[in-house]
Amino acid sequence: MHDGSNTTPRDLLPTDAPDDPAPELGDPASVHVLVGASRSRVVLSGEIDADIGGELSEAIADAEDSGLPVEIDAHHVTFMDSSGVAFLARLASRSPHRVRVLRAPPTVRFLLEVTRIGELLDIVDEDPGFDLDAEGSSVPGRPTTPR
């Protein structure tokens, strides 16, 4: 469900469970930002395209505001167009830290390779896990449950 918020329900957090269902083409898009003690994570899922440009811009602002290294969990991305590539390029060029893309599906990897944006990012096959900060919040001042 595309809810326009930058928070994530617990069932959208990455897992290493073998029953983690593969995303399907046509899944609605969502963008969620989690801010932990040592890094920020942007969780993308569904179709990442121009329809969610506003949410992608908000995610960049939230990640930058944290001042922490940023990682993008792309495991559940089913489609990405130039809007998603531009989002990653903007984030990589503006961040003082190297941005990591976690568990990118083949379609995303292909786009990063063809556009050479992948050279600006670290592509990581595994999810190192993510701990919320002591308060258990995602973006500061925002709840961790969907609205």
Secondary structure, 3 states (H helix, E strand, C coil): CCCCCCCCCHHHCCCCCCCCCCCCCCCCCEEEEEEECCCEEEEEEEEECHHHHHHHHHHHHHHHHHCCCEEEEEEEEEEECHHHHHHHHHHHHHCCCCCEEECCCHHHHHHHHHHCHHHHCEEECCCCCCCECCCCCCCCCCCCCCC
